[in-house]
């Protein structure tokens, strides 16, 4: 189900709502899979560079954290979408329907780390905390 959201300056855009959690779930699955591939690639490269076949847990965690932050912040601030959103034909926008600002994308990325954040989609507006905190929306990209 898609609904219209009125925004300032008489602009409007369609936001994904209750029937579209499947699209959001697909985004999460695709992006998580992509992050796993990229993280493993970086860990492999780091192991090759440093001459080890395995990297310690601290280094692996640092690589995973930097990969996670870079993936979402770079792709959503420049393109408004990640690989998952490209596949589902959705994008992230600000309250005016435009590309979100860098601070919004950073807040969105860190908000995903809040414990129990996935359960925030159970609210009436079907927006997760990682959308409501920075004031962003995931919309269909026409």
C-alpha angles and dihedrals in degrees: 000000000000125000135190119246117204114219135181120289091034093282120138138184138183116257124200108250143173099327092047102066084104089065090049090049091050089051090053094047095047094044092047091050090048091049090051091052094047093044092051090048091052092046090050091049091047090050091049093048094048094041097244127121090209131037123216120256095253093055092045091051091049091050092047092049094048091046092050094048094044094047096055100033096047098041098041095043095048103032105013089232145072128210090274091053091048090055094047093041093238132126141189118251137174125241090282095052093255134115110296118249121252092254089052092051092047091050089047092051095048091043089063087067094062109116112255091011092140088063090059088082088074090078120108095257093050091227118135121224089255087066102035097047096055094032097246134139134204109225137177110268107225 
